[in-house]
Amino acid sequence: MINTITDVVTAALPINSILQGDCVECMKSLPDGSIDLVFADPPYNMQLSDQLMRPDHSIVDAVDDEWDQFESFEVYDAFTRSWLTQARRVLKPTGAIWVIGTYHNIHRVGAIMQDLGFWLMNDVAWVKSNPMPQFRGVRFCNAHETLIWAKRSREQRSYKFNYQSIKAGNEDLQVRSDWNIPICSGSERLRNGPDKVHSTQKPEALISRILVACSDAGDVVLDPFFGSGTTGAVARKLQRHYIGIERETHYIEAGTERISQVEPAPDESLMPINKPQRVSFNALLDLDLIQPGQFLWLEDRSAKALVRADGALNYNGMFGSIHRLGAELLKKPSCNGWDTWFVDNHTTGEFVSIDDLREDARKLLGLRGNVFMAAKRKSKAKQ
Ligand SMILES: C[S@@+](CC[C@H](N)C(=O)[O-])C[C@H]1O[C@@H](n2cnc3c(N)ncnc32)[C@H](O)[C@@H]1O
């Protein structure tokens, strides 16, 4: 059933399919402002002239494909400008783009993106934990690729970034802009006998990180250089819609087969974690969850403070907020008052943190809650 304008736009798109042809022409067939996220892995323009040899004279499997050949930097730049123009046009006003490349092309691509009005938000170094050695020993081993994350314009106010989800997955540490991920190998690498199906198949872990961080289930992700279909496989797993564009039939066939074998992850594993909405300590008084004159205790009951009608605390003539007074009593430079103070709940007989009462307040006010607290309460209720 179609309900919203977003659904109508999505229904008109060739979602979960691969368009065959030149990406600039194919993108022209997509409506303005219809795509949530673009992931692009364009040709590198490596300009390889000689065959690369190992010290034992065996031939290195380098990127010498026909699709990576451009006559000159000017031709490469003109092509880059054309596809980026189309990519920018099809992005929603809240959309964003990720582009990956090597030192051969990423600096040209980045400059053209800025010229076209994109606003760069981060560059990420994909640090390859198992890079190909520098066989001739005349340069540093080339152990990373660079990804650029950009929004459509400087003025664009909102874009998707599931900050809380990825931080939680990183054991509550902010995710940095250097990502250690091995190159695609083993059973993930598509092969035709001993030969690789695609010379530059990207690891699913890399694209998964991007889709988890910058899109939600149901979003439409466009990949104009689809290759072996890595973006499609990850999108299907994470229940995003994909649109792939690719010129070569054999890659399209391999990608189609690959995606058909992917099992989508269950719905409940894909919910993004959003920051709980703010509730002030005063709101607990407004909602009668705490009354003026009531005492708040430190967890070990070593001290108690009286709640004033204005929401401040009073401890033996010392006044302050839940955070300030908590820090004074704990002799710390600062503290989170929500985790510091506890109350006796006379109805349930429990000794609970005021953070628990804050969650009740969020519920009463119809605000977004703290998913970790909700999970804790659920498991407690089951016991
Ligand atoms: C760097 S590879 C992408 C690899 C892909 N990310 C993967 O994981 O398999 C670039 C791909 O873009 C395709 N390509 C190059 N120029 C194109 C164009 N103008 N239109 C559509 N596809 C193009 C090539 O055939 C190649 O498969």
The ligand as an ORCA input file, in Angstrom:
! r2SCAN-3c Opt
* xyz 0 1
  C      35.823      0.221     -9.492
  S      34.655     -0.786    -10.232
  C      33.379     -1.001     -9.033
  C      33.518     -2.258     -8.218
  C      32.377     -2.497     -7.258
  N      32.328     -1.499     -6.211
  C      32.458     -3.889     -6.637
  O      32.566     -4.009     -5.394
  O      32.425     -4.847     -7.391
  C      33.923      0.256    -11.424
  C      32.838     -0.374    -12.258
  O      32.207      0.631    -13.009
  C      31.887      0.161    -14.292
  N      31.859      1.356    -15.169
  C      32.899      2.079    -15.595
  N      32.473      3.137    -16.305
  C      31.122      3.080    -16.319
  C      30.107      3.899    -16.860
  N      30.396      4.993    -17.570
  N      28.839      3.547    -16.655
  C      28.508      2.431    -15.950
  N      29.433      1.610    -15.401
  C      30.725      1.940    -15.583
  C      32.987     -0.822    -14.633
  O      32.550     -1.780    -15.561
  C      33.306     -1.420    -13.257
  O      32.627     -2.605    -13.051
*
